[in-house]
Amino acid sequence: MSDATSTHAEEQHNFSAEVERLMDLVVHALYSEREIFLRELIANSADALDRRRFESLTNQTVALPDKPQIFLTVDKKGNLLTISDDGLGMSKDEMIQNLGTIAKSGTRAFEKQLKDAKPEDRVNLIGQFGVGFYSAFMVADKVEVISRRAGSDEAWAWNSEGKGKYSIASSTRNTPGTDVILHIKKDAEEYLESMRLENIIRKWADHIAWPITIKQDDKETSANEGQAIWTKPRGDISDEQLDEFYRHVTHLFDKPLATLLWHAEGVIEFTSLLFIPGMVSPFAPVDQERKSKVRLHVRRMFITDEADMLPPWLRFIQGIVDTEDLPLNVSREMLQNTPVLARIRKNLVNRVISELKKLSEDKEKYTKFWELFGAVLKEGLWEPNENNDTIAKISRFYSSTVDGLTSLSDYVGRMKENQEAIYFLAGDSLEVLKTSPHLEGFKAQGIEVLLFTDPVDAFWPDRFGKFEEKPLRSITRAKEDLDKLMGKEERSNSEEEEKLLKTLMESLKDKITDARMTTRLVDSPVILAAKEDGPDLQMQRLMRRNDRSIPSAPPVLEINPNHNLIKSLIKKVNSGENIDEAAFILLDLAKIQDGEMPSDPTLFAKRIAAALA
């Protein structure tokens, strides 16, 4: 607890429109669950203490006091509740950034989740979206924040009545940390009773390792047990406690798909409490950092969430790892180089993989897991590691012949007697892939094709190579395979067909690398294919999306000689008619079938209109 005062040289600021909207949503949509404000403010204080603890490892000027804690002070006469901490504190700029603005995308996502969530789940949304501070306005008609950043002598005061504006002023605070002062509303005076506050803390924040003390009328009460939940035997931890700790760590409001509490003993001793979430964070699409955020603790003390405890392809796993085998003042360099952490990481990966294998035996639960995190796990097939084969075995894919998801092992078990490879087709949309003309020849021969719909699917098969000695091969590069499966010799073109191909090459020039007849089409007149020695078409598309400067490799245009449209063009060419417009229509049709736009949609429409006239 600290003595803090503010001056009157105030700067007036307007909240960003997004904050104002969020504040209104939090205050009104969550009004019936008002006690949640205390969980959010205490969680913010605990995070500030964690961050100061970590920063002090490499900067002694921000070292924690001897007995760091979170302090709640009740002033019943003044209708004030103050939550104080000895954490890292905030500078003036950090106050404006943290308390006055928020990403626009976060506002939209929050509003949608709030609308869709069940009433009992809404209370957890505010922490999930990092807007828990604004829940203070559910119980307070005015909020003051006085903060001094560790390592600085300057303190700043922020205050607002939650009505579109806030002010910032120079202030004083004897020690680093933050005070959040709530001017409690008349209808929220229950939160000025220490017993009520203690009950809320026991319910929501008992697992927080930092001491939480309540002071009222010169009486101090210890409000939390403060024992790290992962240090207890599983039998002493209730499901409710695990669920609440899961929500605290992940900021998600669901229940985990799986929980792994593991006490490893032997040469290296550590404890891990890990969760496989039951949902994806709403910020996942914009959070492209491919890093594990599993928290590292040493002797129950938080060290960092940037120790890369798990590889990027397991970054969906969340939780903590606690070890006795590192010093409390572990440096950033040691985190990168110590063999102790390397062995812990290896054990963690093996344990998680083992848990996923077990989870895969529950088809319904594993299907949900795969839909949430399969795309991330498959990155482990791209990155060489000792678990490649196991990842392949627990991976799941859509198929051209089987409903739902299937495994590579099951696919191999269904292969035709003379089939030598595992065939796949990669694209952006499952619905588009299911109707792709690329499948026609394989369907006609009863050959199953796996349908790959995630971006990583365009890359990992070439590097992974084989599964159970069967090579993985894209059907866009499997012309010779299909001819062999059909038992056909290489087809010879007639003179009339050769003339059409030559004309198409002349008309389309540098837009294609080749035009050739194919036997793998049944219902479609044309299809695009990759060169046999070039990258798959889907890989090319993904590479161009990431870097528009990458030149587009002209595809091969394959022609179905048995289609009536092609037969008609053969007659026109051999009778001397110009088919330039038809050539461009064929190329654009092939692009559309592959899920791409024509090169010039307006010109394509005009050509179609002219052809139909």
C-alpha positions as CSV (number, residue, x, y, z in Angstrom):
1,M,0.0,0.0,0.0
2,S,1.3,3.5,-0.8
3,D,0.5,7.1,-0.1
4,A,-0.5,8.7,-3.4
5,T,-1.9,12.1,-4.4
6,S,-2.6,13.8,-7.7
7,T,-2.1,17.5,-8.7
8,H,-4.5,19.6,-10.7
9,A,-2.5,20.4,-13.8
10,E,-4.7,18.1,-15.9
11,E,-4.7,17.3,-19.6
12,Q,-8.1,16.4,-21.0
13,H,-8.4,13.5,-23.5
14,N,-11.3,11.9,-25.3
15,F,-11.6,8.1,-25.2
16,S,-11.2,6.5,-28.6
17,A,-14.6,5.6,-30.1
18,E,-13.7,2.0,-29.6
19,V,-13.1,2.3,-25.9
20,E,-16.4,4.2,-25.4
21,R,-18.3,1.5,-27.2
22,L,-16.5,-1.2,-25.2
23,M,-17.2,0.5,-22.0
24,D,-20.9,0.8,-22.8
25,L,-21.0,-2.9,-23.7
26,V,-19.2,-4.0,-20.5
27,V,-21.2,-1.8,-18.1
28,H,-24.6,-2.7,-19.5
29,A,-24.3,-6.2,-21.0
30,L,-22.5,-7.6,-17.9
31,Y,-24.4,-5.5,-15.3
32,S,-25.8,-8.6,-13.4
33,E,-22.3,-10.0,-12.9
34,R,-20.8,-7.0,-11.2
35,E,-18.4,-8.8,-8.9
36,I,-16.3,-9.8,-11.9
37,F,-14.7,-6.4,-11.8
38,L,-12.6,-7.4,-8.8
39,R,-11.3,-10.5,-10.5
40,E,-10.2,-8.3,-13.5
41,L,-8.5,-5.6,-11.4
42,I,-6.7,-8.1,-9.2
43,A,-5.6,-10.0,-12.4
44,N,-4.2,-6.8,-13.8
45,S,-2.3,-6.2,-10.5
46,A,-0.9,-9.8,-10.5
47,D,0.3,-9.3,-14.1
48,A,2.0,-6.0,-13.2
49,L,3.9,-7.8,-10.4
50,D,4.9,-10.7,-12.7
51,R,6.2,-8.2,-15.2
52,R,8.2,-6.3,-12.7
53,R,9.6,-9.5,-11.3
54,F,10.8,-10.6,-14.8
55,E,12.2,-7.2,-15.7
56,S,14.1,-7.0,-12.5
57,L,16.1,-10.1,-13.6
58,T,18.1,-7.9,-15.9
59,N,17.5,-4.5,-14.4
60,Q,18.1,-4.1,-10.7
61,T,16.7,-0.6,-10.7
62,V,13.2,-2.1,-10.9
63,A,13.7,-4.7,-8.2
64,L,10.6,-5.7,-6.2
65,P,10.3,-4.6,-2.5
66,D,10.9,-7.2,0.2
67,K,7.2,-8.2,0.5
68,P,5.4,-7.4,-2.7
69,Q,1.7,-7.7,-2.6
70,I,-1.8,-6.6,-3.7
71,F,-3.6,-4.4,-1.2
72,L,-7.4,-3.6,-1.1
73,T,-8.2,-0.6,1.1
74,V,-11.9,0.0,2.0
75,D,-13.0,3.6,3.0
76,K,-16.6,3.1,3.8
77,K,-17.2,6.8,4.8
78,G,-15.7,8.1,1.6
79,N,-17.3,5.3,-0.5
80,L,-13.9,4.4,-1.9
81,L,-12.3,1.0,-2.7
82,T,-8.6,1.1,-3.7
83,I,-6.7,-1.8,-5.3
84,S,-3.0,-1.2,-5.0
85,D,0.0,-3.2,-6.1
86,D,3.8,-3.1,-6.1
87,G,3.9,-4.0,-9.8
88,L,5.7,-2.4,-12.8
89,G,3.5,0.6,-13.0
90,M,2.8,2.8,-16.0
91,S,4.3,5.9,-17.6
92,K,2.1,8.7,-18.9
93,D,2.3,7.3,-22.5
94,E,1.5,3.8,-21.2
95,M,-1.6,5.1,-19.4
96,I,-2.9,6.7,-22.5
97,Q,-2.2,3.6,-24.5
98,N,-3.5,1.1,-22.0
99,L,-6.5,3.0,-20.6
100,G,-7.6,5.2,-23.5
101,T,-7.3,3.2,-26.7
102,I,-7.9,-0.3,-28.0
103,A,-7.8,-2.0,-31.4
104,K,-10.9,-1.5,-33.5
105,S,-10.9,-5.2,-34.5
106,G,-11.0,-6.0,-30.8
107,T,-14.2,-4.0,-30.4
108,R,-16.0,-5.8,-33.2
109,A,-14.8,-9.2,-32.0
110,F,-15.9,-8.5,-28.5
111,E,-19.3,-7.3,-29.5
112,K,-19.9,-10.4,-31.7
113,Q,-18.7,-12.8,-28.9
114,L,-20.8,-11.0,-26.4
115,K,-23.9,-11.3,-28.6
116,D,-23.3,-15.0,-29.3
117,A,-22.2,-16.1,-25.8
118,K,-24.5,-17.8,-23.3
119,P,-25.4,-15.6,-20.3
120,E,-23.3,-17.7,-18.0
121,D,-20.2,-17.3,-20.3
122,R,-20.4,-13.5,-20.7
123,V,-18.6,-12.7,-17.4
124,N,-15.4,-14.2,-18.8
125,L,-15.3,-12.3,-22.0
126,I,-13.9,-9.1,-20.6
127,G,-10.7,-10.7,-19.5
128,Q,-10.4,-12.6,-22.7
129,F,-10.4,-9.3,-24.7
130,G,-8.1,-7.4,-22.4
131,V,-10.7,-4.9,-21.5
132,G,-11.2,-5.9,-17.8
133,F,-10.2,-2.5,-16.5
134,Y,-13.4,-1.0,-17.9
135,S,-15.5,-3.4,-15.8
136,A,-14.7,-1.0,-12.9
137,F,-17.4,1.3,-14.2
138,M,-20.0,-1.3,-13.4
139,V,-19.6,-0.5,-9.7
140,A,-18.0,3.0,-9.8
141,D,-19.2,6.3,-11.1
142,K,-15.6,7.6,-11.1
143,V,-12.3,5.8,-11.4
144,E,-8.9,7.2,-10.6
145,V,-5.6,5.5,-11.4
146,I,-2.3,6.7,-9.9
147,S,0.8,5.0,-11.2
148,R,4.5,5.3,-11.0
149,R,6.7,3.1,-13.3
150,A,9.5,1.2,-11.7
151,G,12.8,2.8,-12.4
152,S,11.2,6.3,-12.7
153,D,10.6,9.1,-10.2
154,E,7.5,10.4,-12.1
155,A,4.0,9.4,-11.2
156,W,0.8,10.1,-13.1
157,A,-2.9,10.3,-12.3
158,W,-5.6,9.2,-14.7
159,N,-9.3,9.8,-13.9
160,S,-12.6,9.5,-15.6
161,E,-16.3,9.2,-15.0
162,G,-16.6,6.9,-18.0
163,K,-18.5,9.4,-20.1
164,G,-16.3,9.9,-23.1
165,K,-13.4,11.7,-21.5
166,Y,-10.5,11.2,-19.1
167,S,-7.8,13.4,-17.7
168,I,-4.1,12.9,-17.2
169,A,-2.1,14.9,-14.6
170,S,1.2,14.8,-12.9
171,S,1.1,13.1,-9.5
172,T,3.1,11.6,-6.7
173,R,3.5,8.1,-5.4
174,N,6.1,7.1,-2.8
175,T,6.9,3.8,-4.4
176,P,6.5,2.2,-7.9
177,G,3.2,0.5,-8.6
178,T,-0.4,1.4,-9.2
179,D,-3.5,2.4,-7.3
180,V,-6.9,2.0,-8.8
181,I,-9.4,4.1,-6.8
182,L,-13.0,3.3,-7.3
183,H,-15.7,5.8,-6.2
184,I,-18.4,3.2,-5.5
185,K,-21.9,3.8,-6.7
186,K,-24.8,3.9,-4.2
187,D,-26.2,0.6,-5.4
188,A,-22.8,-1.2,-5.2
189,E,-22.0,-0.5,-1.5
190,E,-21.8,-4.3,-0.9
191,Y,-18.3,-4.0,-2.3
192,L,-17.3,-1.9,0.7
193,E,-17.6,-4.9,3.0
194,S,-14.4,-6.8,3.6
195,M,-16.2,-10.1,4.0
196,R,-17.9,-9.7,0.6
197,L,-14.5,-8.8,-1.0
198,E,-12.8,-11.8,0.7
199,N,-15.5,-14.2,-0.6
200,I,-15.1,-12.9,-4.2
201,I,-11.3,-13.3,-4.0
202,R,-11.6,-16.8,-2.7
203,K,-13.9,-17.6,-5.6
204,W,-12.0,-16.0,-8.4
205,A,-8.4,-15.3,-7.4
206,D,-7.4,-17.8,-4.7
207,H,-4.8,-19.3,-7.0
208,I,-2.9,-16.0,-7.5
209,A,0.5,-16.5,-6.0
210,W,1.0,-12.9,-4.8
211,P,-0.4,-12.1,-1.3
212,I,-3.7,-10.3,-1.4
213,T,-4.6,-8.3,1.8
214,I,-7.8,-6.4,2.6
215,K,-7.7,-3.4,5.0
216,Q,-10.8,-2.0,6.6
217,D,-11.0,0.1,9.8
218,D,-7.4,-0.6,10.6
219,K,-8.0,-4.3,10.4
220,E,-5.9,-6.3,7.8
221,T,-7.2,-9.7,6.5
222,S,-5.3,-12.1,4.3
223,A,-7.7,-12.9,1.4
224,N,-6.1,-15.6,-0.6
225,E,-4.4,-18.9,0.0
226,G,-1.7,-18.1,-2.5
227,Q,-0.6,-21.7,-3.0
228,A,0.3,-22.4,-6.6
229,I,-2.5,-24.8,-7.8
230,W,0.0,-27.0,-9.8
231,T,1.9,-27.9,-6.6
232,K,-1.1,-29.8,-5.2
233,P,-1.9,-33.4,-5.9
234,R,-4.6,-33.8,-8.6
235,G,-7.0,-35.3,-6.0
236,D,-6.8,-32.1,-4.0
237,I,-7.7,-29.8,-6.9
238,S,-11.4,-29.5,-7.8
239,D,-12.5,-29.3,-11.5
240,E,-13.8,-25.8,-10.7
241,Q,-10.4,-24.7,-9.6
242,L,-8.8,-26.1,-12.7
243,D,-11.4,-24.4,-14.9
244,E,-10.8,-21.1,-13.2
245,F,-7.0,-21.4,-13.5
246,Y,-7.5,-22.3,-17.2
247,R,-9.5,-19.1,-17.7
248,H,-7.0,-17.1,-15.8
249,V,-4.1,-18.4,-18.0
250,T,-5.8,-18.4,-21.4
251,H,-8.4,-15.5,-21.1
252,L,-10.9,-17.9,-22.7
253,F,-14.3,-18.6,-21.3
254,D,-14.9,-22.2,-22.3
255,K,-13.7,-25.5,-20.7
256,P,-10.5,-27.1,-21.9
257,L,-10.6,-30.1,-24.3
258,A,-7.9,-31.7,-22.2
259,T,-5.9,-30.9,-19.0
260,L,-2.4,-32.3,-18.3
261,L,-1.1,-32.0,-14.8
262,W,2.3,-33.8,-14.7
263,H,5.0,-34.0,-12.0
264,A,8.2,-35.2,-13.7
265,E,10.8,-36.7,-11.4
266,G,14.3,-38.0,-12.0
267,V,17.4,-36.3,-13.2
268,I,15.4,-33.2,-13.9
269,E,12.3,-32.4,-11.8
270,F,9.5,-30.1,-13.0
271,T,5.7,-29.7,-12.9
272,S,3.6,-28.8,-15.8
273,L,-0.1,-27.8,-15.9
274,L,-1.0,-27.6,-19.5
275,F,-4.3,-27.1,-21.3
276,I,-5.6,-27.9,-24.8
277,P,-8.2,-25.1,-25.2
278,G,-11.7,-25.7,-26.3
279,M,-11.8,-22.7,-28.6
280,V,-9.5,-20.4,-30.5
281,S,-8.7,-16.9,-29.2
282,P,-10.7,-14.3,-31.2
283,F,-7.3,-12.5,-31.7
284,A,-5.7,-15.6,-33.2
285,P,-6.2,-14.5,-36.9
286,V,-4.3,-11.2,-36.3
287,D,-1.7,-12.7,-33.9
288,Q,0.8,-14.1,-36.3
289,E,3.6,-14.6,-33.8
290,R,4.6,-18.3,-34.1
291,K,5.7,-18.7,-30.5
292,S,4.7,-20.7,-27.5
293,K,3.4,-18.7,-24.6
294,V,3.6,-21.4,-21.9
295,R,4.6,-19.6,-18.7
296,L,7.9,-20.6,-17.1
297,H,8.1,-20.5,-13.3
298,V,11.1,-21.2,-11.1
299,R,10.1,-22.4,-7.6
300,R,6.6,-21.1,-8.0
301,M,7.8,-17.6,-9.2
302,F,6.8,-16.4,-12.6
303,I,9.8,-15.9,-14.8
304,T,8.6,-15.4,-18.4
305,D,6.1,-16.5,-21.0
306,E,8.8,-16.2,-23.8
307,A,11.0,-19.2,-22.9
308,D,9.7,-21.2,-26.0
309,M,8.8,-24.1,-23.8
310,L,7.0,-25.8,-26.7
311,P,7.7,-25.6,-30.5
312,P,5.7,-23.2,-32.7
313,W,3.6,-26.1,-34.0
314,L,2.3,-26.7,-30.4
315,R,1.7,-23.0,-29.7
316,F,-2.0,-23.6,-29.1
317,I,-1.1,-25.4,-25.8
318,Q,-1.3,-23.0,-22.8
319,G,-0.4,-23.3,-19.2
320,I,2.7,-23.3,-16.9
321,V,5.9,-25.2,-16.3
322,D,7.5,-24.9,-12.9
323,T,11.0,-26.2,-12.1
324,E,13.5,-26.3,-9.2
325,D,16.4,-26.8,-11.5
326,L,17.0,-23.2,-12.6
327,P,18.2,-20.2,-10.5
328,L,15.6,-17.6,-9.7
329,N,17.8,-14.9,-11.4
330,V,17.9,-17.0,-14.6
331,S,19.1,-14.7,-17.5
332,R,17.7,-14.4,-20.9
333,E,20.9,-15.9,-22.3
334,M,20.5,-18.9,-20.0
335,L,16.9,-19.4,-21.2
336,Q,18.3,-19.9,-24.7
337,N,21.3,-22.0,-23.9
338,T,20.8,-24.1,-20.8
339,P,20.6,-27.9,-21.3
340,V,18.1,-28.1,-18.4
341,L,15.5,-26.2,-20.4
342,A,16.3,-28.2,-23.6
343,R,15.6,-31.5,-21.7
344,I,12.4,-30.0,-20.2
345,R,11.2,-28.9,-23.6
346,K,11.8,-32.4,-25.1
347,N,9.9,-34.1,-22.2
348,L,7.0,-31.6,-22.6
349,V,6.7,-32.2,-26.4
350,N,6.7,-36.0,-25.9
351,R,4.1,-35.7,-23.2
352,V,1.8,-33.5,-25.3
353,I,2.2,-35.8,-28.3
354,S,1.3,-38.7,-26.1
355,E,-1.8,-36.8,-24.8
356,L,-2.8,-36.0,-28.4
357,K,-2.5,-39.7,-29.4
358,K,-4.8,-40.6,-26.5
359,L,-7.2,-37.8,-27.4
360,S,-7.4,-39.1,-31.0
361,E,-9.1,-42.2,-29.8
362,D,-12.1,-40.1,-28.9
363,K,-13.4,-39.4,-32.5
364,E,-15.9,-36.7,-31.5
365,K,-13.5,-34.8,-29.2
366,Y,-10.6,-35.2,-31.6
367,T,-12.6,-33.9,-34.5
368,K,-13.3,-30.7,-32.6
369,F,-9.6,-30.4,-31.7
370,W,-8.6,-30.9,-35.3
371,E,-11.0,-28.3,-36.6
372,L,-9.5,-25.8,-34.0
373,F,-5.8,-26.6,-34.1
374,G,-5.1,-29.1,-36.9
375,A,-3.7,-26.4,-39.2
376,V,-1.1,-25.4,-36.5
377,L,-0.2,-29.0,-35.6
378,K,0.6,-29.8,-39.3
379,E,3.3,-27.2,-39.2
380,G,5.2,-29.9,-37.4
381,L,5.2,-31.9,-40.6
382,W,7.0,-29.0,-42.3
383,E,9.5,-28.4,-39.6
384,P,11.9,-31.4,-39.4
385,N,11.8,-32.9,-35.9
386,E,11.8,-36.3,-34.3
387,N,8.0,-36.4,-34.0
388,N,7.3,-36.0,-37.7
389,D,6.0,-39.6,-38.1
390,T,3.8,-39.4,-35.0
391,I,2.3,-36.1,-36.1
392,A,1.5,-37.6,-39.5
393,K,-0.2,-40.5,-37.7
394,I,-2.5,-38.3,-35.7
395,S,-3.2,-35.8,-38.5
396,R,-6.6,-35.9,-40.1
397,F,-7.8,-34.9,-43.6
398,Y,-10.9,-34.6,-45.7
399,S,-11.3,-37.1,-48.6
400,S,-13.0,-37.3,-52.0
401,T,-14.6,-40.6,-51.0
402,V,-15.0,-40.7,-47.2
403,D,-17.3,-38.5,-45.1
404,G,-15.7,-36.5,-42.3
405,L,-12.0,-36.7,-41.4
406,T,-9.7,-39.6,-42.1
407,S,-6.1,-40.5,-41.2
408,L,-3.2,-41.3,-43.5
409,S,-3.1,-44.9,-42.1
410,D,-6.7,-45.4,-43.0
411,Y,-6.1,-44.0,-46.4
412,V,-3.2,-46.4,-47.0
413,G,-5.4,-49.3,-45.9
414,R,-8.0,-48.4,-48.6
415,M,-5.5,-47.9,-51.5
416,K,-6.0,-49.8,-54.7
417,E,-3.8,-52.9,-55.3
418,N,-1.8,-51.2,-58.0
419,Q,-1.7,-47.7,-56.4
420,E,1.8,-46.6,-55.5
421,A,1.2,-43.1,-54.0
422,I,-1.0,-41.1,-51.6
423,Y,-2.8,-38.6,-53.8
424,F,-3.9,-35.2,-52.6
425,L,-5.4,-32.0,-53.9
426,A,-4.7,-28.7,-52.1
427,G,-6.8,-25.6,-52.3
428,D,-8.6,-22.9,-50.2
429,S,-12.1,-24.3,-50.0
430,L,-13.3,-27.8,-49.3
431,E,-16.4,-27.2,-51.4
432,V,-14.4,-26.1,-54.4
433,L,-12.0,-29.0,-54.0
434,K,-14.9,-31.5,-53.9
435,T,-16.1,-30.4,-57.3
436,S,-12.7,-29.8,-58.9
437,P,-12.2,-31.2,-62.4
438,H,-8.8,-32.4,-61.2
439,L,-10.7,-35.2,-59.5
440,E,-12.6,-36.5,-62.5
441,G,-10.1,-39.0,-63.8
442,F,-9.3,-40.3,-60.3
443,K,-13.0,-40.6,-59.5
444,A,-13.6,-42.6,-62.7
445,Q,-10.9,-45.0,-61.6
446,G,-12.2,-45.2,-58.0
447,I,-9.0,-43.6,-56.6
448,E,-9.4,-41.8,-53.3
449,V,-7.8,-38.3,-53.1
450,L,-7.2,-36.4,-49.9
451,L,-8.4,-32.8,-49.9
452,F,-6.0,-30.4,-48.2
453,T,-7.6,-27.1,-47.2
454,D,-5.0,-25.3,-45.0
455,P,-2.2,-23.1,-46.3
456,V,0.5,-25.3,-44.8
457,D,-0.8,-28.2,-46.9
458,A,0.7,-26.7,-50.0
459,F,4.2,-27.0,-48.4
460,W,4.6,-29.9,-46.1
461,P,4.0,-32.9,-48.4
462,D,7.1,-32.3,-50.5
463,R,9.3,-32.0,-47.4
464,F,7.7,-34.8,-45.5
465,G,8.1,-37.1,-48.6
466,K,6.6,-40.5,-47.6
467,F,4.2,-42.1,-45.2
468,E,4.5,-45.8,-44.6
469,E,6.8,-45.9,-47.7
470,K,4.1,-44.3,-49.9
471,P,5.0,-41.0,-51.5
472,L,2.6,-38.1,-51.2
473,R,1.8,-36.6,-54.6
474,S,-0.4,-33.8,-55.8
475,I,-2.8,-34.9,-58.5
476,T,-2.0,-31.7,-60.4
477,R,1.4,-33.3,-61.0
478,A,0.2,-36.9,-61.4
479,K,-0.5,-37.2,-65.1
480,E,1.7,-40.2,-65.7
481,D,0.3,-41.9,-62.5
482,L,-3.2,-41.6,-63.8
483,D,-2.3,-43.0,-67.2
484,K,-0.7,-45.9,-65.5
485,L,-3.7,-46.5,-63.2
486,M,-5.9,-46.4,-66.3
487,G,-3.7,-48.9,-68.1
488,K,-3.3,-46.6,-71.0
489,E,-0.4,-46.0,-73.3
490,E,0.7,-42.4,-73.8
491,R,-1.9,-41.0,-76.2
492,S,-1.0,-39.8,-79.6
493,N,-2.7,-36.7,-80.9
494,S,-4.2,-36.5,-84.4
495,E,-3.1,-33.8,-86.8
496,E,-6.3,-31.9,-86.2
497,E,-5.7,-31.9,-82.4
498,E,-2.1,-30.8,-82.9
499,K,-3.3,-27.9,-84.9
500,L,-5.7,-26.8,-82.1
501,L,-2.9,-27.1,-79.5
502,K,-0.5,-25.0,-81.7
503,T,-3.2,-22.4,-82.2
504,L,-3.9,-22.2,-78.5
505,M,-0.2,-21.7,-77.8
506,E,-0.1,-18.9,-80.4
507,S,-3.2,-17.2,-79.0
508,L,-2.3,-17.4,-75.3
509,K,1.5,-16.9,-75.9
510,D,3.2,-16.2,-72.5
511,K,0.0,-16.9,-70.5
512,I,0.6,-20.7,-70.6
513,T,3.8,-22.8,-70.8
514,D,2.2,-25.6,-72.8
515,A,-1.1,-26.9,-74.2
516,R,-1.7,-30.6,-74.3
517,M,-4.4,-33.2,-74.6
518,T,-5.3,-35.1,-71.4
519,T,-7.3,-38.3,-70.6
520,R,-7.9,-37.3,-66.9
521,L,-10.9,-35.1,-67.6
522,V,-14.4,-36.6,-67.9
523,D,-16.9,-33.8,-67.7
524,S,-14.8,-30.6,-68.1
525,P,-13.3,-29.2,-71.3
526,V,-10.1,-27.8,-69.8
527,I,-8.0,-27.8,-66.6
528,L,-4.9,-26.0,-65.4
529,A,-1.9,-28.1,-64.3
530,A,1.6,-27.4,-62.9
531,K,4.7,-28.3,-64.8
532,E,6.0,-31.6,-63.7
533,D,9.2,-30.1,-62.3
534,G,7.6,-27.0,-60.9
535,P,5.7,-26.1,-57.7
536,D,2.1,-27.1,-57.2
537,L,-0.4,-24.5,-58.3
538,Q,-1.7,-24.0,-54.8
539,M,1.8,-23.4,-53.5
540,Q,2.3,-20.8,-56.2
541,R,-0.9,-19.0,-55.2
542,L,0.1,-18.9,-51.6
543,M,3.6,-17.6,-52.4
544,R,2.1,-14.8,-54.5
545,R,-0.3,-13.8,-51.7
546,N,2.6,-13.4,-49.3
547,D,4.8,-11.6,-51.8
548,R,3.2,-10.0,-54.8
549,S,6.7,-9.5,-56.3
550,I,7.0,-13.2,-57.0
551,P,6.3,-13.7,-60.7
552,S,3.5,-16.0,-61.7
553,A,4.7,-19.2,-63.4
554,P,2.4,-19.7,-66.5
555,P,0.5,-23.0,-66.0
556,V,-0.1,-25.9,-68.4
557,L,-3.5,-25.9,-70.2
558,E,-4.8,-29.4,-70.5
559,I,-7.6,-30.1,-73.0
560,N,-10.2,-32.8,-72.9
561,P,-10.4,-34.1,-76.6
562,N,-13.7,-35.9,-75.9
563,H,-15.6,-32.8,-74.8
564,N,-18.0,-31.4,-77.3
565,L,-16.7,-27.8,-76.9
566,I,-13.1,-29.0,-77.8
567,K,-14.4,-31.0,-80.7
568,S,-16.2,-27.9,-82.0
569,L,-13.0,-25.8,-81.6
570,I,-11.0,-28.5,-83.5
571,K,-13.4,-28.2,-86.4
572,K,-13.2,-24.4,-86.4
573,V,-9.4,-24.3,-86.3
574,N,-9.2,-26.8,-89.2
575,S,-11.7,-24.9,-91.2
576,G,-9.7,-21.7,-90.8
577,E,-11.8,-19.8,-88.3
578,N,-10.1,-17.5,-85.7
579,I,-10.5,-18.8,-82.2
580,D,-8.5,-16.2,-80.2
581,E,-11.5,-15.2,-78.1
582,A,-12.4,-18.8,-77.4
583,A,-8.8,-19.5,-76.3
584,F,-9.0,-16.7,-73.7
585,I,-12.4,-18.0,-72.5
586,L,-11.0,-21.5,-72.1
587,L,-8.1,-20.2,-70.0
588,D,-10.4,-18.1,-67.8
589,L,-12.8,-21.0,-67.4
590,A,-9.9,-23.1,-66.2
591,K,-8.9,-20.4,-63.7
592,I,-12.5,-20.2,-62.3
593,Q,-12.6,-23.9,-61.8
594,D,-9.4,-23.6,-59.7
595,G,-11.0,-21.0,-57.5
596,E,-9.2,-18.0,-59.2
597,M,-10.6,-14.9,-60.8
598,P,-10.2,-14.4,-64.5
599,S,-7.3,-12.1,-65.4
600,D,-9.8,-9.4,-66.5
601,P,-13.3,-10.2,-65.2
602,T,-14.9,-7.4,-67.3
603,L,-13.3,-8.6,-70.5
604,F,-14.3,-12.2,-69.7
605,A,-17.9,-11.2,-69.3
606,K,-17.9,-9.4,-72.6
607,R,-16.4,-12.4,-74.3
608,I,-19.0,-14.7,-72.8
609,A,-21.8,-12.4,-73.9
610,A,-20.4,-12.2,-77.4
611,A,-20.1,-16.0,-77.6
612,L,-23.7,-16.4,-76.5
613,A,-25.1,-13.7,-78.9
